[in-house]
Amino acid sequence: MPPISIHERAFITWLAIFPLVSLVGALLASFTGTWPGLLATALLTAIVVVLAVYLVVPQLTKLYLRVLRRRQKPDAGVRARPQVEPTA
């Protein structure tokens, strides 16, 4: 199986980042609400990048590759008929 394309990797990364930014941002909002914007953003991105790079993106990539492999396998429940060579 060839490696996944740059477009597939970009989508997987976005799929990891968007929910993480939303969730972590909401969780940190009350804690960092009075912080300067740059400092709050630095903390948010530090948490999100670590979670995405080491946890979420690798798991999503494994899941995506598993789905691709299942699509490429012939149906396991259907057996091909044996080829019989004609006799002369």
PyMOL Python script that loads the backbone (N, CA, C, O; Angstrom):
from pymol import cmd

cmd.read_pdbstr("""\
ATOM      1  N   MET A   1       0.848  -1.178   0.000  1.00  0.00           N
ATOM      2  CA  MET A   1       0.000   0.000   0.000  1.00  0.00           C
ATOM      3  C   MET A   1       0.896   1.244   0.000  1.00  0.00           C
ATOM      4  O   MET A   1       1.807   1.352   0.821  1.00  0.00           O
ATOM      5  N   PRO A   2       0.641   2.176  -0.914  1.00  0.00           N
ATOM      6  CA  PRO A   2       1.456   3.391  -0.952  1.00  0.00           C
ATOM      7  C   PRO A   2       1.158   4.275   0.264  1.00  0.00           C
ATOM      8  O   PRO A   2       0.084   4.177   0.856  1.00  0.00           O
ATOM      9  N   PRO A   3       2.109   5.134   0.632  1.00  0.00           N
ATOM     10  CA  PRO A   3       1.864   6.030   1.766  1.00  0.00           C
ATOM     11  C   PRO A   3       0.717   6.995   1.449  1.00  0.00           C
ATOM     12  O   PRO A   3       0.408   7.255   0.287  1.00  0.00           O
ATOM     13  N   ILE A   4       0.103   7.512   2.497  1.00  0.00           N
ATOM     14  CA  ILE A   4      -1.010   8.432   2.270  1.00  0.00           C
ATOM     15  C   ILE A   4      -0.487   9.741   1.690  1.00  0.00           C
ATOM     16  O   ILE A   4       0.653  10.132   1.941  1.00  0.00           O
ATOM     17  N   SER A   5      -1.323  10.404   0.922  1.00  0.00           N
ATOM     18  CA  SER A   5      -0.910  11.620   0.228  1.00  0.00           C
ATOM     19  C   SER A   5      -0.827  12.797   1.195  1.00  0.00           C
ATOM     20  O   SER A   5      -1.311  12.728   2.325  1.00  0.00           O
ATOM     21  N   ILE A   6      -0.215  13.860   0.737  1.00  0.00           N
ATOM     22  CA  ILE A   6      -0.102  15.071   1.550  1.00  0.00           C
ATOM     23  C   ILE A   6      -1.489  15.656   1.833  1.00  0.00           C
ATOM     24  O   ILE A   6      -1.705  16.255   2.886  1.00  0.00           O
ATOM     25  N   HIS A   7      -2.414  15.487   0.909  1.00  0.00           N
ATOM     26  CA  HIS A   7      -3.771  15.993   1.092  1.00  0.00           C
ATOM     27  C   HIS A   7      -4.516  15.201   2.171  1.00  0.00           C
ATOM     28  O   HIS A   7      -5.251  15.763   2.982  1.00  0.00           O
ATOM     29  N   GLU A   8      -4.306  13.891   2.157  1.00  0.00           N
ATOM     30  CA  GLU A   8      -4.917  13.055   3.187  1.00  0.00           C
ATOM     31  C   GLU A   8      -4.337  13.389   4.560  1.00  0.00           C
ATOM     32  O   GLU A   8      -5.071  13.469   5.545  1.00  0.00           O
ATOM     33  N   ARG A   9      -3.014  13.584   4.622  1.00  0.00           N
ATOM     34  CA  ARG A   9      -2.383  13.959   5.897  1.00  0.00           C
ATOM     35  C   ARG A   9      -2.873  15.317   6.384  1.00  0.00           C
ATOM     36  O   ARG A   9      -3.095  15.513   7.579  1.00  0.00           O
ATOM     37  N   ALA A  10      -3.041  16.254   5.452  1.00  0.00           N
ATOM     38  CA  ALA A  10      -3.545  17.580   5.835  1.00  0.00           C
ATOM     39  C   ALA A  10      -4.951  17.473   6.409  1.00  0.00           C
ATOM     40  O   ALA A  10      -5.260  18.119   7.410  1.00  0.00           O
ATOM     41  N   PHE A  11      -5.803  16.667   5.790  1.00  0.00           N
ATOM     42  CA  PHE A  11      -7.165  16.502   6.297  1.00  0.00           C
ATOM     43  C   PHE A  11      -7.176  15.829   7.664  1.00  0.00           C
ATOM     44  O   PHE A  11      -7.925  16.238   8.551  1.00  0.00           O
ATOM     45  N   ILE A  12      -6.356  14.807   7.837  1.00  0.00           N
ATOM     46  CA  ILE A  12      -6.273  14.126   9.135  1.00  0.00           C
ATOM     47  C   ILE A  12      -5.792  15.093  10.203  1.00  0.00           C
ATOM     48  O   ILE A  12      -6.303  15.088  11.323  1.00  0.00           O
ATOM     49  N   THR A  13      -4.807  15.926   9.863  1.00  0.00           N
ATOM     50  CA  THR A  13      -4.304  16.909  10.822  1.00  0.00           C
ATOM     51  C   THR A  13      -5.389  17.912  11.178  1.00  0.00           C
ATOM     52  O   THR A  13      -5.568  18.236  12.353  1.00  0.00           O
ATOM     53  N   TRP A  14      -6.114  18.410  10.182  1.00  0.00           N
ATOM     54  CA  TRP A  14      -7.214  19.348  10.465  1.00  0.00           C
ATOM     55  C   TRP A  14      -8.275  18.670  11.331  1.00  0.00           C
ATOM     56  O   TRP A  14      -8.810  19.276  12.259  1.00  0.00           O
ATOM     57  N   LEU A  15      -8.569  17.420  11.022  1.00  0.00           N
ATOM     58  CA  LEU A  15      -9.567  16.670  11.787  1.00  0.00           C
ATOM     59  C   LEU A  15      -9.157  16.522  13.251  1.00  0.00           C
ATOM     60  O   LEU A  15     -10.017  16.430  14.127  1.00  0.00           O
ATOM     61  N   ALA A  16      -7.872  16.498  13.519  1.00  0.00           N
ATOM     62  CA  ALA A  16      -7.379  16.438  14.898  1.00  0.00           C
ATOM     63  C   ALA A  16      -7.356  17.815  15.539  1.00  0.00           C
ATOM     64  O   ALA A  16      -7.767  17.975  16.688  1.00  0.00           O
ATOM     65  N   ILE A  17      -6.876  18.811  14.801  1.00  0.00           N
ATOM     66  CA  ILE A  17      -6.667  20.145  15.365  1.00  0.00           C
ATOM     67  C   ILE A  17      -7.973  20.864  15.683  1.00  0.00           C
ATOM     68  O   ILE A  17      -8.112  21.425  16.771  1.00  0.00           O
ATOM     69  N   PHE A  18      -8.920  20.862  14.774  1.00  0.00           N
ATOM     70  CA  PHE A  18     -10.142  21.643  14.971  1.00  0.00           C
ATOM     71  C   PHE A  18     -10.875  21.286  16.272  1.00  0.00           C
ATOM     72  O   PHE A  18     -11.175  22.184  17.059  1.00  0.00           O
ATOM     73  N   PRO A  19     -11.171  20.006  16.520  1.00  0.00           N
ATOM     74  CA  PRO A  19     -11.852  19.697  17.785  1.00  0.00           C
ATOM     75  C   PRO A  19     -10.979  19.975  19.010  1.00  0.00           C
ATOM     76  O   PRO A  19     -11.484  20.388  20.055  1.00  0.00           O
ATOM     77  N   LEU A  20      -9.665  19.747  18.881  1.00  0.00           N
ATOM     78  CA  LEU A  20      -8.787  20.011  20.020  1.00  0.00           C
ATOM     79  C   LEU A  20      -8.771  21.498  20.380  1.00  0.00           C
ATOM     80  O   LEU A  20      -8.864  21.855  21.554  1.00  0.00           O
ATOM     81  N   VAL A  21      -8.655  22.354  19.378  1.00  0.00           N
ATOM     82  CA  VAL A  21      -8.661  23.802  19.644  1.00  0.00           C
ATOM     83  C   VAL A  21      -9.987  24.211  20.269  1.00  0.00           C
ATOM     84  O   VAL A  21     -10.014  25.002  21.212  1.00  0.00           O
ATOM     85  N   SER A  22     -11.077  23.681  19.751  1.00  0.00           N
ATOM     86  CA  SER A  22     -12.395  24.025  20.298  1.00  0.00           C
ATOM     87  C   SER A  22     -12.528  23.571  21.744  1.00  0.00           C
ATOM     88  O   SER A  22     -12.953  24.341  22.605  1.00  0.00           O
ATOM     89  N   LEU A  23     -12.169  22.332  22.008  1.00  0.00           N
ATOM     90  CA  LEU A  23     -12.330  21.759  23.343  1.00  0.00           C
ATOM     91  C   LEU A  23     -11.368  22.394  24.352  1.00  0.00           C
ATOM     92  O   LEU A  23     -11.789  22.840  25.420  1.00  0.00           O
ATOM     93  N   VAL A  24     -10.083  22.433  24.013  1.00  0.00           N
ATOM     94  CA  VAL A  24      -9.089  22.980  24.936  1.00  0.00           C
ATOM     95  C   VAL A  24      -9.321  24.476  25.126  1.00  0.00           C
ATOM     96  O   VAL A  24      -9.167  24.989  26.235  1.00  0.00           O
ATOM     97  N   GLY A  25      -9.687  25.173  24.066  1.00  0.00           N
ATOM     98  CA  GLY A  25      -9.998  26.601  24.182  1.00  0.00           C
ATOM     99  C   GLY A  25     -11.152  26.855  25.134  1.00  0.00           C
ATOM    100  O   GLY A  25     -11.097  27.776  25.949  1.00  0.00           O
ATOM    101  N   ALA A  26     -12.191  26.048  25.034  1.00  0.00           N
ATOM    102  CA  ALA A  26     -13.335  26.199  25.935  1.00  0.00           C
ATOM    103  C   ALA A  26     -12.958  25.872  27.377  1.00  0.00           C
ATOM    104  O   ALA A  26     -13.400  26.543  28.309  1.00  0.00           O
ATOM    105  N   LEU A  27     -12.133  24.831  27.553  1.00  0.00           N
ATOM    106  CA  LEU A  27     -11.720  24.455  28.907  1.00  0.00           C
ATOM    107  C   LEU A  27     -10.803  25.502  29.543  1.00  0.00           C
ATOM    108  O   LEU A  27     -10.865  25.726  30.751  1.00  0.00           O
ATOM    109  N   LEU A  28      -9.962  26.137  28.745  1.00  0.00           N
ATOM    110  CA  LEU A  28      -9.025  27.131  29.274  1.00  0.00           C
ATOM    111  C   LEU A  28      -9.615  28.534  29.375  1.00  0.00           C
ATOM    112  O   LEU A  28      -9.019  29.400  30.015  1.00  0.00           O
ATOM    113  N   ALA A  29     -10.751  28.775  28.770  1.00  0.00           N
ATOM    114  CA  ALA A  29     -11.306  30.127  28.686  1.00  0.00           C
ATOM    115  C   ALA A  29     -11.478  30.774  30.054  1.00  0.00           C
ATOM    116  O   ALA A  29     -11.137  31.944  30.233  1.00  0.00           O
ATOM    117  N   SER A  30     -11.994  30.037  31.005  1.00  0.00           N
ATOM    118  CA  SER A  30     -12.204  30.641  32.322  1.00  0.00           C
ATOM    119  C   SER A  30     -10.878  30.862  33.055  1.00  0.00           C
ATOM    120  O   SER A  30     -10.750  31.786  33.859  1.00  0.00           O
ATOM    121  N   PHE A  31      -9.906  30.013  32.770  1.00  0.00           N
ATOM    122  CA  PHE A  31      -8.603  30.110  33.420  1.00  0.00           C
ATOM    123  C   PHE A  31      -7.747  31.227  32.825  1.00  0.00           C
ATOM    124  O   PHE A  31      -7.059  31.946  33.549  1.00  0.00           O
ATOM    125  N   THR A  32      -7.797  31.364  31.506  1.00  0.00           N
ATOM    126  CA  THR A  32      -6.939  32.332  30.824  1.00  0.00           C
ATOM    127  C   THR A  32      -7.693  33.576  30.365  1.00  0.00           C
ATOM    128  O   THR A  32      -7.159  34.375  29.596  1.00  0.00           O
ATOM    129  N   GLY A  33      -8.906  33.743  30.822  1.00  0.00           N
ATOM    130  CA  GLY A  33      -9.744  34.860  30.367  1.00  0.00           C
ATOM    131  C   GLY A  33      -9.139  36.232  30.617  1.00  0.00           C
ATOM    132  O   GLY A  33      -9.381  37.154  29.839  1.00  0.00           O
ATOM    133  N   THR A  34      -8.367  36.392  31.673  1.00  0.00           N
ATOM    134  CA  THR A  34      -7.782  37.699  31.982  1.00  0.00           C
ATOM    135  C   THR A  34      -6.345  37.828  31.489  1.00  0.00           C
ATOM    136  O   THR A  34      -5.727  38.879  31.658  1.00  0.00           O
ATOM    137  N   TRP A  35      -5.807  36.778  30.886  1.00  0.00           N
ATOM    138  CA  TRP A  35      -4.438  36.795  30.377  1.00  0.00           C
ATOM    139  C   TRP A  35      -4.365  37.620  29.088  1.00  0.00           C
ATOM    140  O   TRP A  35      -5.359  37.758  28.375  1.00  0.00           O
ATOM    141  N   PRO A  36      -3.194  38.159  28.801  1.00  0.00           N
ATOM    142  CA  PRO A  36      -3.014  38.780  27.476  1.00  0.00           C
ATOM    143  C   PRO A  36      -3.240  37.733  26.385  1.00  0.00           C
ATOM    144  O   PRO A  36      -2.915  36.559  26.567  1.00  0.00           O
ATOM    145  N   GLY A  37      -3.794  38.161  25.259  1.00  0.00           N
ATOM    146  CA  GLY A  37      -4.150  37.232  24.178  1.00  0.00           C
ATOM    147  C   GLY A  37      -3.013  36.358  23.707  1.00  0.00           C
ATOM    148  O   GLY A  37      -3.201  35.167  23.459  1.00  0.00           O
ATOM    149  N   LEU A  38      -1.830  36.941  23.582  1.00  0.00           N
ATOM    150  CA  LEU A  38      -0.683  36.175  23.097  1.00  0.00           C
ATOM    151  C   LEU A  38      -0.294  35.068  24.073  1.00  0.00           C
ATOM    152  O   LEU A  38       0.055  33.968  23.646  1.00  0.00           O
ATOM    153  N   LEU A  39      -0.346  35.339  25.356  1.00  0.00           N
ATOM    154  CA  LEU A  39      -0.001  34.333  26.357  1.00  0.00           C
ATOM    155  C   LEU A  39      -1.040  33.210  26.395  1.00  0.00           C
ATOM    156  O   LEU A  39      -0.685  32.035  26.493  1.00  0.00           O
ATOM    157  N   ALA A  40      -2.317  33.572  26.317  1.00  0.00           N
ATOM    158  CA  ALA A  40      -3.379  32.563  26.295  1.00  0.00           C
ATOM    159  C   ALA A  40      -3.265  31.686  25.049  1.00  0.00           C
ATOM    160  O   ALA A  40      -3.462  30.473  25.118  1.00  0.00           O
ATOM    161  N   THR A  41      -2.948  32.302  23.915  1.00  0.00           N
ATOM    162  CA  THR A  41      -2.782  31.552  22.671  1.00  0.00           C
ATOM    163  C   THR A  41      -1.574  30.634  22.745  1.00  0.00           C
ATOM    164  O   THR A  41      -1.616  29.513  22.238  1.00  0.00           O
ATOM    165  N   ALA A  42      -0.502  31.096  23.369  1.00  0.00           N
ATOM    166  CA  ALA A  42       0.697  30.265  23.517  1.00  0.00           C
ATOM    167  C   ALA A  42       0.395  29.012  24.327  1.00  0.00           C
ATOM    168  O   ALA A  42       0.828  27.919  23.963  1.00  0.00           O
ATOM    169  N   LEU A  43      -0.344  29.162  25.419  1.00  0.00           N
ATOM    170  CA  LEU A  43      -0.703  27.999  26.230  1.00  0.00           C
ATOM    171  C   LEU A  43      -1.628  27.065  25.450  1.00  0.00           C
ATOM    172  O   LEU A  43      -1.436  25.850  25.458  1.00  0.00           O
ATOM    173  N   LEU A  44      -2.615  27.625  24.788  1.00  0.00           N
ATOM    174  CA  LEU A  44      -3.557  26.828  24.003  1.00  0.00           C
ATOM    175  C   LEU A  44      -2.818  26.020  22.936  1.00  0.00           C
ATOM    176  O   LEU A  44      -3.034  24.815  22.806  1.00  0.00           O
ATOM    177  N   THR A  45      -1.951  26.680  22.176  1.00  0.00           N
ATOM    178  CA  THR A  45      -1.256  25.960  21.107  1.00  0.00           C
ATOM    179  C   THR A  45      -0.250  24.950  21.649  1.00  0.00           C
ATOM    180  O   THR A  45      -0.039  23.903  21.037  1.00  0.00           O
ATOM    181  N   ALA A  46       0.365  25.243  22.772  1.00  0.00           N
ATOM    182  CA  ALA A  46       1.303  24.280  23.367  1.00  0.00           C
ATOM    183  C   ALA A  46       0.576  22.985  23.717  1.00  0.00           C
ATOM    184  O   ALA A  46       1.081  21.893  23.453  1.00  0.00           O
ATOM    185  N   ILE A  47      -0.592  23.107  24.303  1.00  0.00           N
ATOM    186  CA  ILE A  47      -1.366  21.915  24.682  1.00  0.00           C
ATOM    187  C   ILE A  47      -1.878  21.192  23.448  1.00  0.00           C
ATOM    188  O   ILE A  47      -1.762  19.970  23.347  1.00  0.00           O
ATOM    189  N   VAL A  48      -2.447  21.943  22.507  1.00  0.00           N
ATOM    190  CA  VAL A  48      -3.049  21.334  21.316  1.00  0.00           C
ATOM    191  C   VAL A  48      -1.997  20.648  20.444  1.00  0.00           C
ATOM    192  O   VAL A  48      -2.230  19.541  19.958  1.00  0.00           O
ATOM    193  N   VAL A  49      -0.857  21.282  20.243  1.00  0.00           N
ATOM    194  CA  VAL A  49       0.175  20.690  19.384  1.00  0.00           C
ATOM    195  C   VAL A  49       0.700  19.393  19.986  1.00  0.00           C
ATOM    196  O   VAL A  49       0.875  18.408  19.269  1.00  0.00           O
ATOM    197  N   VAL A  50       0.950  19.379  21.267  1.00  0.00           N
ATOM    198  CA  VAL A  50       1.450  18.159  21.909  1.00  0.00           C
ATOM    199  C   VAL A  50       0.414  17.035  21.791  1.00  0.00           C
ATOM    200  O   VAL A  50       0.757  15.912  21.421  1.00  0.00           O
ATOM    201  N   LEU A  51      -0.833  17.331  22.102  1.00  0.00           N
ATOM    202  CA  LEU A  51      -1.878  16.316  21.994  1.00  0.00           C
ATOM    203  C   LEU A  51      -2.040  15.824  20.554  1.00  0.00           C
ATOM    204  O   LEU A  51      -2.184  14.626  20.314  1.00  0.00           O
ATOM    205  N   ALA A  52      -2.017  16.747  19.612  1.00  0.00           N
ATOM    206  CA  ALA A  52      -2.221  16.375  18.213  1.00  0.00           C
ATOM    207  C   ALA A  52      -1.063  15.527  17.688  1.00  0.00           C
ATOM    208  O   ALA A  52      -1.285  14.476  17.086  1.00  0.00           O
ATOM    209  N   VAL A  53       0.163  15.978  17.913  1.00  0.00           N
ATOM    210  CA  VAL A  53       1.328  15.305  17.327  1.00  0.00           C
ATOM    211  C   VAL A  53       1.572  13.935  17.947  1.00  0.00           C
ATOM    212  O   VAL A  53       1.897  12.984  17.234  1.00  0.00           O
ATOM    213  N   TYR A  54       1.424  13.823  19.243  1.00  0.00           N
ATOM    214  CA  TYR A  54       1.788  12.574  19.910  1.00  0.00           C
ATOM    215  C   TYR A  54       0.624  11.620  20.152  1.00  0.00           C
ATOM    216  O   TYR A  54       0.844  10.434  20.401  1.00  0.00           O
ATOM    217  N   LEU A  55      -0.598  12.111  20.082  1.00  0.00           N
ATOM    218  CA  LEU A  55      -1.720  11.249  20.426  1.00  0.00           C
ATOM    219  C   LEU A  55      -2.763  11.152  19.313  1.00  0.00           C
ATOM    220  O   LEU A  55      -3.026  10.062  18.804  1.00  0.00           O
ATOM    221  N   VAL A  56      -3.349  12.269  18.939  1.00  0.00           N
ATOM    222  CA  VAL A  56      -4.537  12.229  18.080  1.00  0.00           C
ATOM    223  C   VAL A  56      -4.204  11.918  16.622  1.00  0.00           C
ATOM    224  O   VAL A  56      -4.819  11.029  16.032  1.00  0.00           O
ATOM    225  N   VAL A  57      -3.249  12.627  16.031  1.00  0.00           N
ATOM    226  CA  VAL A  57      -2.936  12.391  14.612  1.00  0.00           C
ATOM    227  C   VAL A  57      -2.449  10.960  14.370  1.00  0.00           C
ATOM    228  O   VAL A  57      -2.906  10.333  13.415  1.00  0.00           O
ATOM    229  N   PRO A  58      -1.548  10.416  15.183  1.00  0.00           N
ATOM    230  CA  PRO A  58      -1.162   9.010  14.940  1.00  0.00           C
ATOM    231  C   PRO A  58      -2.342   8.033  15.019  1.00  0.00           C
ATOM    232  O   PRO A  58      -2.421   7.089  14.234  1.00  0.00           O
ATOM    233  N   GLN A  59      -3.251   8.260  15.963  1.00  0.00           N
ATOM    234  CA  GLN A  59      -4.404   7.365  16.079  1.00  0.00           C
ATOM    235  C   GLN A  59      -5.346   7.512  14.893  1.00  0.00           C
ATOM    236  O   GLN A  59      -5.857   6.517  14.380  1.00  0.00           O
ATOM    237  N   LEU A  60      -5.579   8.744  14.454  1.00  0.00           N
ATOM    238  CA  LEU A  60      -6.438   8.952  13.282  1.00  0.00           C
ATOM    239  C   LEU A  60      -5.800   8.367  12.026  1.00  0.00           C
ATOM    240  O   LEU A  60      -6.502   7.826  11.171  1.00  0.00           O
ATOM    241  N   THR A  61      -4.487   8.469  11.908  1.00  0.00           N
ATOM    242  CA  THR A  61      -3.791   7.904  10.755  1.00  0.00           C
ATOM    243  C   THR A  61      -3.917   6.380  10.752  1.00  0.00           C
ATOM    244  O   THR A  61      -4.182   5.788   9.705  1.00  0.00           O
ATOM    245  N   LYS A  62      -3.733   5.748  11.892  1.00  0.00           N
ATOM    246  CA  LYS A  62      -3.902   4.295  11.989  1.00  0.00           C
ATOM    247  C   LYS A  62      -5.319   3.883  11.600  1.00  0.00           C
ATOM    248  O   LYS A  62      -5.512   2.914  10.867  1.00  0.00           O
ATOM    249  N   LEU A  63      -6.298   4.620  12.091  1.00  0.00           N
ATOM    250  CA  LEU A  63      -7.693   4.328  11.768  1.00  0.00           C
ATOM    251  C   LEU A  63      -7.949   4.480  10.273  1.00  0.00           C
ATOM    252  O   LEU A  63      -8.600   3.636   9.658  1.00  0.00           O
ATOM    253  N   TYR A  64      -7.435   5.556   9.695  1.00  0.00           N
ATOM    254  CA  TYR A  64      -7.612   5.797   8.266  1.00  0.00           C
ATOM    255  C   TYR A  64      -6.977   4.681   7.432  1.00  0.00           C
ATOM    256  O   TYR A  64      -7.581   4.202   6.472  1.00  0.00           O
ATOM    257  N   LEU A  65      -5.768   4.271   7.795  1.00  0.00           N
ATOM    258  CA  LEU A  65      -5.095   3.196   7.060  1.00  0.00           C
ATOM    259  C   LEU A  65      -5.836   1.871   7.214  1.00  0.00           C
ATOM    260  O   LEU A  65      -5.899   1.083   6.270  1.00  0.00           O
ATOM    261  N   ARG A  66      -6.388   1.624   8.382  1.00  0.00           N
ATOM    262  CA  ARG A  66      -7.168   0.399   8.600  1.00  0.00           C
ATOM    263  C   ARG A  66      -8.397   0.386   7.686  1.00  0.00           C
ATOM    264  O   ARG A  66      -8.734  -0.645   7.104  1.00  0.00           O
ATOM    265  N   VAL A  67      -9.056   1.529   7.566  1.00  0.00           N
ATOM    266  CA  VAL A  67     -10.226   1.629   6.691  1.00  0.00           C
ATOM    267  C   VAL A  67      -9.820   1.416   5.236  1.00  0.00           C
ATOM    268  O   VAL A  67     -10.509   0.717   4.494  1.00  0.00           O
ATOM    269  N   LEU A  68      -8.700   2.018   4.825  1.00  0.00           N
ATOM    270  CA  LEU A  68      -8.229   1.832   3.450  1.00  0.00           C
ATOM    271  C   LEU A  68      -7.916   0.370   3.158  1.00  0.00           C
ATOM    272  O   LEU A  68      -8.257  -0.136   2.089  1.00  0.00           O
ATOM    273  N   ARG A  69      -7.271  -0.307   4.097  1.00  0.00           N
ATOM    274  CA  ARG A  69      -6.937  -1.724   3.895  1.00  0.00           C
ATOM    275  C   ARG A  69      -8.189  -2.572   3.752  1.00  0.00           C
ATOM    276  O   ARG A  69      -8.240  -3.477   2.918  1.00  0.00           O
ATOM    277  N   ARG A  70      -9.193  -2.284   4.558  1.00  0.00           N
ATOM    278  CA  ARG A  70     -10.442  -3.062   4.472  1.00  0.00           C
ATOM    279  C   ARG A  70     -11.123  -2.852   3.133  1.00  0.00           C
ATOM    280  O   ARG A  70     -11.725  -3.779   2.591  1.00  0.00           O
ATOM    281  N   ARG A  71     -11.035  -1.644   2.597  1.00  0.00           N
ATOM    282  CA  ARG A  71     -11.651  -1.371   1.293  1.00  0.00           C
ATOM    283  C   ARG A  71     -10.928  -2.089   0.168  1.00  0.00           C
ATOM    284  O   ARG A  71     -11.551  -2.454  -0.829  1.00  0.00           O
ATOM    285  N   GLN A  72      -9.622  -2.300   0.309  1.00  0.00           N
ATOM    286  CA  GLN A  72      -8.843  -2.903  -0.762  1.00  0.00           C
ATOM    287  C   GLN A  72      -8.856  -4.420  -0.726  1.00  0.00           C
ATOM    288  O   GLN A  72      -8.556  -5.053  -1.738  1.00  0.00           O
ATOM    289  N   LYS A  73      -9.192  -5.021   0.402  1.00  0.00           N
ATOM    290  CA  LYS A  73      -9.225  -6.483   0.485  1.00  0.00           C
ATOM    291  C   LYS A  73     -10.444  -6.997  -0.258  1.00  0.00           C
ATOM    292  O   LYS A  73     -11.518  -6.399  -0.199  1.00  0.00           O
ATOM    293  N   PRO A  74     -10.269  -8.114  -0.959  1.00  0.00           N
ATOM    294  CA  PRO A  74     -11.450  -8.726  -1.571  1.00  0.00           C
ATOM    295  C   PRO A  74     -12.378  -9.225  -0.468  1.00  0.00           C
ATOM    296  O   PRO A  74     -11.942  -9.504   0.649  1.00  0.00           O
ATOM    297  N   ASP A  75     -13.632  -9.331  -0.791  1.00  0.00           N
ATOM    298  CA  ASP A  75     -14.615  -9.763   0.200  1.00  0.00           C
ATOM    299  C   ASP A  75     -14.252 -11.145   0.714  1.00  0.00           C
ATOM    300  O   ASP A  75     -14.202 -12.104  -0.056  1.00  0.00           O
ATOM    301  N   ALA A  76     -13.998 -11.251   2.017  1.00  0.00           N
ATOM    302  CA  ALA A  76     -13.552 -12.510   2.612  1.00  0.00           C
ATOM    303  C   ALA A  76     -14.654 -13.562   2.620  1.00  0.00           C
ATOM    304  O   ALA A  76     -14.359 -14.757   2.637  1.00  0.00           O
ATOM    305  N   GLY A  77     -15.911 -13.146   2.608  1.00  0.00           N
ATOM    306  CA  GLY A  77     -17.007 -14.089   2.673  1.00  0.00           C
ATOM    307  C   GLY A  77     -17.312 -14.763   1.351  1.00  0.00           C
ATOM    308  O   GLY A  77     -17.984 -15.794   1.326  1.00  0.00           O
ATOM    309  N   VAL A  78     -16.838 -14.206   0.261  1.00  0.00           N
ATOM    310  CA  VAL A  78     -17.119 -14.754  -1.065  1.00  0.00           C
ATOM    311  C   VAL A  78     -15.873 -15.472  -1.559  1.00  0.00           C
ATOM    312  O   VAL A  78     -14.790 -14.894  -1.647  1.00  0.00           O
ATOM    313  N   ARG A  79     -16.056 -16.741  -1.877  1.00  0.00           N
ATOM    314  CA  ARG A  79     -14.920 -17.514  -2.383  1.00  0.00           C
ATOM    315  C   ARG A  79     -14.973 -17.550  -3.904  1.00  0.00           C
ATOM    316  O   ARG A  79     -16.027 -17.718  -4.518  1.00  0.00           O
ATOM    317  N   ALA A  80     -13.807 -17.386  -4.473  1.00  0.00           N
ATOM    318  CA  ALA A  80     -13.736 -17.479  -5.950  1.00  0.00           C
ATOM    319  C   ALA A  80     -13.833 -18.938  -6.351  1.00  0.00           C
ATOM    320  O   ALA A  80     -13.342 -19.825  -5.652  1.00  0.00           O
ATOM    321  N   ARG A  81     -14.470 -19.173  -7.481  1.00  0.00           N
ATOM    322  CA  ARG A  81     -14.577 -20.534  -7.983  1.00  0.00           C
ATOM    323  C   ARG A  81     -13.210 -20.974  -8.505  1.00  0.00           C
ATOM    324  O   ARG A  81     -12.511 -20.193  -9.150  1.00  0.00           O
ATOM    325  N   PRO A  82     -12.835 -22.194  -8.234  1.00  0.00           N
ATOM    326  CA  PRO A  82     -11.537 -22.652  -8.720  1.00  0.00           C
ATOM    327  C   PRO A  82     -11.532 -22.682 -10.254  1.00  0.00           C
ATOM    328  O   PRO A  82     -12.529 -22.996 -10.904  1.00  0.00           O
ATOM    329  N   GLN A  83     -10.388 -22.346 -10.782  1.00  0.00           N
ATOM    330  CA  GLN A  83     -10.219 -22.373 -12.237  1.00  0.00           C
ATOM    331  C   GLN A  83      -9.952 -23.813 -12.676  1.00  0.00           C
ATOM    332  O   GLN A  83      -9.042 -24.475 -12.177  1.00  0.00           O
ATOM    333  N   VAL A  84     -10.746 -24.264 -13.595  1.00  0.00           N
ATOM    334  CA  VAL A  84     -10.565 -25.631 -14.128  1.00  0.00           C
ATOM    335  C   VAL A  84     -10.078 -25.486 -15.555  1.00  0.00           C
ATOM    336  O   VAL A  84     -10.705 -24.832 -16.388  1.00  0.00           O
ATOM    337  N   GLU A  85      -8.945 -26.111 -15.813  1.00  0.00           N
ATOM    338  CA  GLU A  85      -8.410 -26.049 -17.178  1.00  0.00           C
ATOM    339  C   GLU A  85      -9.102 -27.095 -18.015  1.00  0.00           C
ATOM    340  O   GLU A  85      -9.312 -28.226 -17.575  1.00  0.00           O
ATOM    341  N   PRO A  86      -9.456 -26.707 -19.233  1.00  0.00           N
ATOM    342  CA  PRO A  86     -10.116 -27.699 -20.113  1.00  0.00           C
ATOM    343  C   PRO A  86      -9.142 -28.805 -20.503  1.00  0.00           C
ATOM    344  O   PRO A  86      -7.947 -28.581 -20.697  1.00  0.00           O
ATOM    345  N   THR A  87      -9.690 -29.978 -20.607  1.00  0.00           N
ATOM    346  CA  THR A  87      -8.857 -31.115 -21.020  1.00  0.00           C
ATOM    347  C   THR A  87      -9.027 -31.320 -22.518  1.00  0.00           C
ATOM    348  O   THR A  87     -10.090 -31.053 -23.078  1.00  0.00           O
ATOM    349  N   ALA A  88      -7.987 -31.787 -23.144  1.00  0.00           N
ATOM    350  CA  ALA A  88      -8.022 -31.965 -24.591  1.00  0.00           C
ATOM    351  C   ALA A  88      -8.511 -33.314 -24.986  1.00  0.00           C
ATOM    352  O   ALA A  88      -8.596 -33.615 -26.176  1.00  0.00           O
TER     353      ALA A  88
END
""", "prot")
cmd.dss("prot")
cmd.show_as("cartoon", "prot")
cmd.util.cbc("prot")
cmd.orient("prot")
